[in-house]
């Protein structure tokens, strides 16, 4: 726990209560309210947890006002530019940048876990062909608990490590199989001669009927998308994984809960929703109408891909993705990509409009990722599965950190009860 130097004083009905404060490595001080209810008989109230730290962590730090995101202290733009996804996975899991031989051993281990139990193929055939791939992923990842019994004992450090490898390694295989199933093509097995991103593209886009060469520039762009989505502090899906894990649930069940939470359009589902919005807008001249709708209090329409609970400056991931979008579209020769033109014009207008400036609504990570993924040939239904695949290492790293925290206890928030007061049952004949 961070050092406790200051104290906060709370006065309720003339009585004062001293609450210890903790100062972090970076970010705001926290007021420790763990003993508040016992001392003062009151709860704090913070729906959406906008002012609440749920845990202490050493993995990821976000400064929303400065637009800073670091993993174990390393800035995301440096990691996206100089590192690659499996090295970032090692960093998130173990807390330091690996030496060459450590990285090689880690990559070999992950590569050797990419196949799924052959019997799990049957799960996919139980779904309708038009099932959303996220529904398939929630189901199949949860079902991993029914296959990998030798890595579900969370009290065993080695089993926790094997479960981590299995989740990181098998998520691309499961996502690719969900995609292949939805388009009626045969499953493609992972290949150990391909790196993580190239393997995923190969499993998605190759067919048995002909050779498929992965374009190294697309593989690099894919790897960068994985890296930029790897972890993000205590976001909704990570908090879901932590809460599920606090009951002692096995890692596969916890990650399945995280996938379910990520699916929502306000969270990981925004990349799909953003692209569908750009398609609905269609052309640049339609933008003002949608900007007006986004500002209209009576219209539930939101500009998908804009705004963030924490970033009130640029989302540093969006800046990197914007560069990747240009590279990928240039490579694919889609200069006159209408969607990218609408996206860039929408961004320009939104960033000049006082509504968005005043509410600090900047493009977030989901704004450009969908454009890149569509250009690479993915249907919009695969955007959030790719986000889930990328975020698995974040969920697993945070899950491992929580389990190694001696302070860990089951998460059990309280409430501000506004319901009926105590009353007696009324028999139906007297109602
Ligand atoms: C992710 O938490 C994470 O770290 C998430 C994530 C991760 O890596 O895990 O970064 C991934 O989820 C990114 C966010 C993707 N979601 C979207 O792009 C969906 C569109 N964005 C909004 O739904 C919204 O911005 C949220 C949910 C992202 C953030 O909501 P907040 O901070 O709780 O803000 P809010 O909903 O309270 O809105 C504040 C104001 C409101 O106006 P007022 O009520 O104050 O008048 O801003 C307005 C909102 O109406 N507003 C928007 C808007 N987002 C907020 N208006 C138009 N378009 C938007 N996108």
Boltz pocket constraint, residues with backbone or C-beta under 6 A from the ligand:
constraints:
  - pocket:
      binder: B
      contacts: [[A, 229], [A, 231], [A, 232], [A, 234], [A, 235], [A, 236], [A, 265], [A, 266], [A, 267], [A, 268], [A, 270], [A, 294], [A, 295], [A, 301], [A, 302], [A, 303], [A, 304], [A, 305], [A, 306], [A, 307], [A, 308], [A, 309], [A, 310], [A, 359], [A, 361], [A, 364], [A, 365], [A, 366]]
      max_distance: 6.0
